Amino acid sequence: MPNSPQTRLSAVSFLNAAPLVYGLRHGALPPWLSVSFQEPARCADAVRRGESDGGLLPVVECVRIPDLVVLPGIAIASPGPVRSVVLASRSPLQEIERIWLSPHSRTSVALLQVLLKRQLATMPVMEVREMRPAALGRREAALIIGDQALTDATAGVEVYDLATLWRGFTGRSFVFAVWAVRREICHPELARFLTTSKTEGLRRLDEIAAEFSTRLDRPVEELRRYLGENLSYHLGEPELDSVRQFLQLCREDGLVATDPDLEMAHAG
């Protein structure tokens, strides 16, 4: 793409994204590409404001932000349990009255709302505020995502894994994030570069686990199992069917305003 304007991507800095962004962090970027690393919700905000041309986005944001296409074959998904998207509570699910929501992910919040609406007679009050499990009061819960969910102490609280709840409800894996870009900047070179980054990252899971073990103060073996067993990085038809079901439920619940259908980029 030597004669094209630079493509600006926003990428996620959490461990769960590390295999997908390995080539972006450790390889040589092509001259037409720049990358910034941030939390999932901030990635979506950067694309919405026009500060980025695309990013590793929460799936629900792909139908909230206009003119995006999803790149094929790449996702952050989980067959359940995912371990890094959990609801921690001091009460059984049916007794929760207030939930503190992580500000860092929009898909996890929407998934929680979709699941609870179909399990509870009365929806709890929900407020956006970061909360540690140890600080929870009686009948309170906190939605915790990403690296924090892997490191926070959860002794004395009930932990509900959202990917496990989704599988119990649908029988499907859940897709949390995908690469999505503005339609006008989608080109085969970008898709190929991100696919190569994923391929290299999946070959480097041991290295990634060792790097994040120091950062998160968790055993290497635990993080290697998380990357290899709790997560999946493929986006095929079964995963797309799960995304479509989730987005349709979001539409029914008023969480997305438009026809909830992803536009897929053509493989090139």
PyMOL commands that set and color helices and strands:
alter all, ss='L'
color gray80, all
select helices_A, chain A and resi 15-17+22-26+40-48+59-62+93-95+106-117+133-135+146-151+162-170+183-185+188-203+205-216+220-230+237-252
alter helices_A, ss='H'
color red, helices_A
select strands_A, chain A and resi 7-12+33-38+54-58+68-78+85-89+98-101+125-128+140-145+158-161+174-182
alter strands_A, ss='S'
color yellow, strands_A
deselect
rebuild
show_as cartoon
